[in-house]
C-alpha cells in the first residue's frame, strides 16, 4: 500500500478507523444490548418458535457479526478505491 503523501494516508486511516468503530458499535449493541440488556423485553416476541432475546443471545449476534464482516470488506474495498491504494 503506497500513498502519494502523508496527508492522504492520515485521511485514509481516519476513515478506516471510523468504519471499524462504527461496525464494532453495532456488534456490541446487538450482542450486549439485545442479548443481555434488552433480553426481558425481547423475550415477549417469538421468532421461529424461540423467544427473541434467547435467539439474539445464542445465534443472532453471530449472524450479525458475519454480516458485518462482509460489510467491512465491501466498505474497505470502496475506501481503497477512493484513495487509489486498491490491489489489482
N, C-alpha and C positions, 0 to 999 in steps of 0.2 A: 504494500500500500504506500503510495507515494503522493504527497501533497505538494502543490506548487509553492505554498508559503505557510508559515506558522499560523496566520490568522484563519486561513481556510481549515487547517487541521483542528484548531480550537473550536470553531463553529461546528464542524462535523462531530466531534466528540461531545460537545454540549448537547446537540440534538440527539445523539445516540444515548447518552445518559438519561435525558428526559424521557425518551421512549422506554428504556428499561425500567425506570422508576414508575412510570405510569402503568406499565404492564404488571409490575410487582404489586402495585397498589390494588389493582383489580384482583389479582390472585389472592392477596391477603384478605380483601373484603369478602371474596367468595368462600375461601376455605375457613377463615376465622369467624367472619361475620355470619355467614349463612350456616356454617357447620357447628358453631358454638354459641354465639351471642343471640342469634335470632331463631335458634332451634325450636323453642316452645311455640313461637308464632307460626313458623313454617310447618310444624307438625300437624297443624289443623288442616293443611292441604295435603291431599293424597296424589301421588304421581306413580303410575304403573303399579299400583297396589301397595306402595310403601308411603310412609309419611315423608313429606318433602324435606324436613330437617334431617331425618336419618339418611335420606338419599344423598343430600349435599355432603354430609359428613363422610359417607362411605364411598361415593362414586362421583358425585357431581363436581367436586373440586378438582378431581383428577382429569375429568373431561375438559374442564375449563383450562387447566394447565396445558394440556396437549394443544388445545385451540390457540392459546396464547403463544406457544412455540411457533406455530405456523404463521400467526400474525406478525411475530417479531421477525421471522425470516423474510416475509414479504416486505415489511416496512424497512428492514435493514438493507435489502437489495435496492429498494427505491432510494434510500438515503445514499447508498454507494453510487448509484447512477447520478443523483443530483450533484454530488461532489466529484464526480468523474474518477472514482477510485474502484470501480467495479472490476471483477475478473472477467476475462474474455473466455 
